């Protein structure tokens, strides 16, 4: 990025200061919680722009910077012609809908951009963070990843990975429509498959690490939980891994097989309710309430805090009531 010795190296805008003129090129532009500036001018040249939690709405064409950080801002559009060489971070920009066609940043962080429905063609980042982009329907056909990370956690509408590419880390947790990893798509370190449609690792990914919402697991826990044994689950010393094993095995099956202690029992319109507990080593006790649905007749096991002592208290907690006395539904469905 070119620099002129006569230009200021840093400009800090106060919360209500209007951006009238900025000498460019500039080393750094800070806009901490600025409420007055709604757009950045065309042609601005700056090494680093920090505008998190600002009221910035649009970023004009012709902007050149190495790093643009607008996390939690009101940005709705980054215009075509904007050049970002290193990193774009727009985490939590709930209104962001449009990215520049020329986006070439090596790190692109768009986590929780709830209104973003598509990505521009020509993206080739090393790190692409899309977690929580719930409106994003697909990835660009020409997406080229360069060996870092692809994070698609909870992008429930995306149904396919790129046919080709390479990443060290792949997170598809919560992507229930993704059921395969194409042969031309390589992962070199680990893949998180929790809640995805993937039911086994393909041969070309043999030997990579498996994760379940960030917790390292093996293929049995991820894909064949019916092979787990009660003694094995109870004997697992790592609390996080044991919690995943419990989730995969199923609370109802575990409570039955482990001969859980009954803390309380009563009835409601759905039928019998039972509060059950199993003591776990090096962890808080596992406590679940068993309830029935009066509409469908199905039964559910719900995990609740170990401080629960009655079925009513436990069910009230699942409904969001801290005080069980406040929970008195007329009809339960």
C-alpha positions as CSV (number, residue, x, y, z in Angstrom):
1,X,0.0,0.0,0.0
2,X,1.6,3.3,-1.0
3,X,2.3,5.9,1.7
4,X,2.9,9.6,1.6
5,X,5.1,11.1,4.3
6,X,2.8,14.2,4.5
7,X,-0.3,12.1,5.2
8,X,-1.4,11.4,8.8
9,X,-0.7,7.8,9.9
10,X,-3.9,7.5,12.0
11,X,-7.3,9.1,12.1
12,X,-9.7,8.5,15.0
13,X,-13.3,9.7,14.5
14,X,-15.2,10.5,17.7
15,X,-18.7,8.9,18.1
16,X,-20.6,11.9,16.6
17,X,-17.9,13.3,14.3
18,X,-18.9,13.6,10.7
19,X,-16.4,12.3,8.1
20,X,-15.9,15.4,5.9
21,X,-12.5,14.7,4.5
22,X,-9.9,12.2,5.1
23,X,-6.4,12.6,3.8
24,X,-5.5,9.5,1.7
25,X,-3.5,7.3,1.7
26,X,-3.9,6.7,5.5
27,X,-2.3,4.1,7.7
28,X,-5.3,3.5,10.0
29,X,-8.9,4.8,10.3
30,X,-10.7,4.2,13.6
31,X,-14.5,4.7,13.9
32,X,-15.3,3.5,17.4
33,X,-19.1,3.3,17.7
34,X,-19.4,6.2,15.4
35,X,-23.1,7.1,14.8
36,X,-22.6,10.0,12.4
37,X,-20.8,8.4,9.4
38,X,-23.1,6.2,7.2
39,X,-20.8,5.7,4.2
40,X,-17.1,5.6,3.3
41,X,-16.2,7.7,0.3
42,X,-15.2,6.4,-3.1
43,X,-11.5,6.2,-3.7
44,X,-10.4,6.1,0.0
45,X,-7.0,4.4,0.4
46,X,-6.2,3.1,3.9
47,X,-4.0,0.3,5.3
48,X,-6.5,-0.6,8.0
49,X,-10.1,0.5,8.7
50,X,-11.7,-0.4,12.1
51,X,-15.5,0.4,12.2
52,X,-17.0,-2.2,14.5
53,X,-20.4,-1.4,16.0
54,X,-20.6,1.8,13.9
55,X,-23.6,3.1,12.0
56,X,-21.7,2.6,8.7
57,X,-24.2,1.4,6.1
58,X,-22.4,1.4,2.7
59,X,-18.8,1.2,1.6
60,X,-18.2,3.0,-1.7
61,X,-16.5,1.6,-4.7
62,X,-12.8,2.3,-5.2
63,X,-11.9,1.8,-1.6
64,X,-8.5,0.1,-1.2
65,X,-7.3,-1.3,2.1
66,X,-5.4,-4.3,3.5
67,X,-7.8,-4.9,6.3
68,X,-11.5,-3.9,6.8
69,X,-13.2,-4.7,10.2
70,X,-16.9,-3.8,10.5
71,X,-18.0,-6.4,13.0
72,X,-21.5,-5.6,14.4
73,X,-22.0,-2.6,12.3
74,X,-25.1,-1.5,10.3
75,X,-23.4,-2.2,6.9
76,X,-25.8,-3.4,4.2
77,X,-23.5,-3.3,1.2
78,X,-19.9,-3.3,0.2
79,X,-19.8,-2.0,-3.3
80,X,-18.1,-3.5,-6.4
81,X,-14.7,-2.1,-6.9
82,X,-13.7,-2.3,-3.2
83,X,-10.3,-3.9,-2.9
84,X,-9.4,-5.8,0.3
85,X,-6.0,-7.5,0.2
86,X,-5.8,-9.4,3.5
87,X,-8.8,-9.6,5.8
88,X,-12.5,-8.7,5.7
89,X,-14.2,-9.2,9.1
90,X,-18.0,-8.5,9.1
91,X,-19.1,-10.7,12.0
92,X,-22.6,-10.1,13.2
93,X,-23.5,-7.6,10.4
94,X,-27.1,-8.7,10.4
95,X,-28.1,-6.4,7.5
96,X,-25.2,-7.2,5.1
97,X,-26.6,-8.4,1.8
98,X,-24.0,-7.6,-0.9
99,X,-20.3,-8.2,-1.2
100,X,-18.0,-6.8,-3.9
101,X,-17.5,-8.9,-7.0
102,X,-13.8,-8.2,-6.8
103,X,-13.4,-9.6,-3.2
104,X,-10.0,-11.3,-3.0
105,X,-9.2,-11.2,0.7
106,X,-7.3,-14.2,2.1
107,X,-9.4,-14.2,5.3
108,X,-13.2,-13.6,5.0
109,X,-15.1,-13.7,8.3
110,X,-18.9,-13.4,7.8
111,X,-20.2,-15.3,10.8
112,X,-23.8,-14.5,11.8
113,X,-24.5,-12.3,8.7
114,X,-28.1,-13.3,8.8
115,X,-29.3,-11.5,5.6
116,X,-26.5,-12.7,3.3
117,X,-28.0,-15.0,0.6
118,X,-25.1,-15.4,-1.8
119,X,-21.4,-15.0,-2.2
120,X,-19.7,-13.4,-5.2
121,X,-17.9,-15.5,-7.8
122,X,-14.1,-15.5,-7.8
123,X,-13.6,-16.0,-4.0
124,X,-10.3,-17.8,-3.2
125,X,-9.7,-17.3,0.5
126,X,-7.5,-19.4,2.8
127,X,-10.1,-18.9,5.7
128,X,-13.8,-18.6,5.0
129,X,-16.0,-18.3,8.1
130,X,-19.7,-18.6,7.4
131,X,-21.1,-19.9,10.6
132,X,-24.6,-18.8,11.3
133,X,-25.3,-17.5,7.8
134,X,-28.7,-19.0,7.9
135,X,-30.0,-17.4,4.7
136,X,-27.0,-18.5,2.6
137,X,-28.4,-21.1,0.0
138,X,-25.2,-22.3,-1.7
139,X,-21.5,-21.8,-2.3
140,X,-20.2,-20.3,-5.5
141,X,-19.4,-22.9,-8.2
142,X,-15.9,-21.5,-8.6
143,X,-15.0,-21.2,-4.9
144,X,-11.3,-22.0,-4.5
145,X,-10.1,-22.6,-1.0
146,X,-6.4,-22.3,-0.2
147,X,-5.7,-24.7,2.6
148,X,-7.0,-23.0,5.8
149,X,-10.6,-23.4,7.1
150,X,-14.1,-23.6,5.7
151,X,-16.6,-23.0,8.5
152,X,-20.2,-23.7,7.5
153,X,-21.6,-24.5,11.0
154,X,-25.4,-24.1,11.1
155,X,-25.7,-23.0,7.5
156,X,-28.7,-25.3,7.2
157,X,-29.7,-24.3,3.6
158,X,-26.4,-25.3,2.0
159,X,-26.6,-28.7,0.5
160,X,-23.3,-29.2,-1.2
161,X,-19.5,-28.7,-0.7
162,X,-17.3,-27.5,-3.6
163,X,-16.3,-30.3,-5.9
164,X,-12.7,-29.3,-5.6
165,X,-10.5,-27.6,-3.1
166,X,-8.3,-28.1,-0.1
167,X,-8.7,-27.1,3.6
168,X,-7.0,-28.1,6.8
169,X,-10.3,-27.7,8.8
170,X,-13.9,-28.3,7.7
171,X,-16.8,-27.5,10.0
172,X,-20.2,-28.7,8.7
173,X,-21.9,-29.1,12.1
174,X,-25.6,-28.4,11.8
175,X,-25.6,-28.7,8.0
176,X,-28.2,-31.5,7.7
177,X,-28.4,-31.2,3.9
178,X,-24.7,-31.9,3.3
179,X,-24.4,-35.7,3.0
180,X,-21.1,-36.1,1.2
181,X,-17.6,-34.8,0.8
182,X,-16.7,-34.9,-2.9
183,X,-13.6,-36.9,-3.9
184,X,-11.9,-33.8,-5.2
185,X,-12.4,-31.9,-1.9
186,X,-9.5,-32.6,0.4
187,X,-9.4,-32.1,4.2
188,X,-6.0,-32.5,5.8
189,X,-6.6,-32.0,9.6
190,X,-10.2,-32.4,10.9
191,X,-13.9,-32.3,10.0
192,X,-16.7,-31.5,12.4
193,X,-19.8,-33.6,11.4
194,X,-22.2,-33.0,14.3
195,X,-25.8,-32.8,13.0
196,X,-24.7,-33.0,9.3
197,X,-26.0,-35.5,6.8
198,X,-22.6,-37.3,6.6
199,X,-22.9,-40.8,7.9
200,X,-19.4,-42.1,7.2
201,X,-16.1,-40.6,6.1
202,X,-15.2,-41.3,2.4
203,X,-12.0,-43.2,1.7
204,X,-10.1,-40.2,0.5
205,X,-10.5,-38.7,4.0
206,X,-9.4,-41.8,5.9
207,X,-7.2,-40.9,8.9
208,X,-8.2,-37.3,9.4
209,X,-9.6,-36.2,12.8
210,X,-13.3,-36.2,13.6
211,X,-15.0,-33.6,15.8
212,X,-18.5,-33.2,17.2
213,X,-19.2,-29.6,17.9
214,X,-15.6,-29.0,18.6
215,X,-15.0,-32.1,20.7
216,X,-12.5,-34.7,19.2
217,X,-14.3,-38.0,18.7
218,X,-13.8,-41.3,16.9
219,X,-15.8,-42.9,14.1
220,X,-17.9,-45.0,16.5
221,X,-19.1,-42.0,18.4
222,X,-19.8,-40.0,15.3
223,X,-21.3,-42.6,13.1
224,X,-22.0,-45.8,15.1
225,X,-23.1,-44.8,18.6
226,X,-25.1,-48.1,19.0
227,X,-21.7,-49.8,19.4
228,X,-20.9,-47.8,22.6
229,X,-21.3,-49.6,26.0
230,X,-22.6,-48.2,29.3
231,X,-19.3,-49.1,31.1
232,X,-17.4,-47.4,28.3
233,X,-19.4,-44.2,28.6
234,X,-19.2,-44.2,32.4
235,X,-15.5,-44.9,32.3
236,X,-14.7,-42.0,29.9
237,X,-12.5,-39.6,31.9
238,X,-12.9,-36.6,29.5
239,X,-16.2,-34.9,30.5
240,X,-16.7,-33.2,27.1
241,X,-16.2,-36.4,25.2
242,X,-18.5,-38.3,27.6
243,X,-21.2,-35.7,27.1
244,X,-21.0,-36.3,23.3
245,X,-21.1,-40.0,23.9
246,X,-24.3,-39.6,26.0
247,X,-25.9,-37.5,23.4
248,X,-25.1,-39.9,20.6
249,X,-26.1,-43.0,22.7
250,X,-29.4,-41.4,23.7
251,X,-30.4,-40.2,27.1
252,X,-33.4,-42.6,27.4
253,X,-31.4,-45.7,26.4
254,X,-28.6,-44.7,28.8
255,X,-30.9,-44.0,31.7
256,X,-32.5,-47.4,31.3
257,X,-29.3,-49.3,30.8
258,X,-27.5,-47.5,33.7
259,X,-30.4,-48.2,36.1
260,X,-30.9,-44.5,36.9
261,X,-32.1,-43.4,40.3
262,X,-35.6,-42.1,40.4
263,X,-35.7,-38.7,42.2
264,X,-39.4,-37.9,41.7
265,X,-42.5,-39.1,39.8
266,X,-45.9,-37.5,39.0
267,X,-48.4,-37.2,36.2
268,X,-49.6,-34.4,33.8
269,X,-51.9,-34.4,30.7
270,X,-49.1,-36.2,28.8
271,X,-49.0,-39.1,31.3
272,X,-46.4,-40.2,33.8
273,X,-43.4,-38.0,34.4
274,X,-40.1,-39.2,36.0
275,X,-37.0,-37.4,37.2
276,X,-34.0,-39.6,36.9
277,X,-30.3,-39.3,37.9
278,X,-27.1,-41.1,37.1
279,X,-23.9,-40.1,39.0
280,X,-20.9,-39.5,36.8
281,X,-17.2,-39.5,37.7
282,X,-15.4,-36.1,37.4
283,X,-18.6,-34.4,36.2
284,X,-21.9,-33.2,37.5
285,X,-24.7,-35.9,37.7
286,X,-26.7,-36.6,34.6
287,X,-30.3,-35.6,35.4
288,X,-33.2,-36.0,32.9
289,X,-36.9,-35.6,33.1
290,X,-39.1,-38.0,31.2
291,X,-42.3,-36.5,29.8
292,X,-45.0,-37.4,27.4
293,X,-46.6,-35.3,24.7
294,X,-50.5,-35.3,25.1
295,X,-51.0,-34.6,21.4
296,X,-48.8,-37.3,19.8
297,X,-48.3,-39.7,22.7
298,X,-44.5,-39.7,22.2
299,X,-42.2,-39.6,25.1
300,X,-39.1,-37.4,25.5
301,X,-36.1,-37.3,27.8
302,X,-34.9,-33.8,28.5
303,X,-31.6,-33.1,30.3
304,X,-32.0,-30.6,33.1
305,X,-29.6,-29.1,35.7
306,X,-28.6,-31.4,38.5
307,X,-30.2,-29.1,41.1
308,X,-33.7,-30.2,40.0
309,X,-35.5,-32.2,42.6
310,X,-39.1,-32.5,41.3
311,X,-40.6,-33.2,37.9
312,X,-42.6,-30.0,38.0
313,X,-39.4,-27.9,38.7
314,X,-37.6,-29.6,35.9
315,X,-40.3,-29.1,33.3
316,X,-40.7,-25.5,34.4
317,X,-37.0,-25.0,33.8
318,X,-37.3,-26.4,30.3
319,X,-40.0,-23.8,29.7
320,X,-37.8,-21.0,30.9
321,X,-39.2,-20.5,34.4
322,X,-36.7,-20.1,37.2
323,X,-39.5,-20.2,39.8
324,X,-41.7,-23.3,39.4
325,X,-44.6,-21.6,41.1
326,X,-44.9,-19.3,38.0
327,X,-45.3,-22.3,35.7
328,X,-49.0,-23.3,35.5
329,X,-50.0,-24.0,31.9
330,X,-53.7,-24.5,31.1
331,X,-52.9,-26.7,28.1
332,X,-49.7,-28.5,27.2
333,X,-48.9,-29.7,23.7
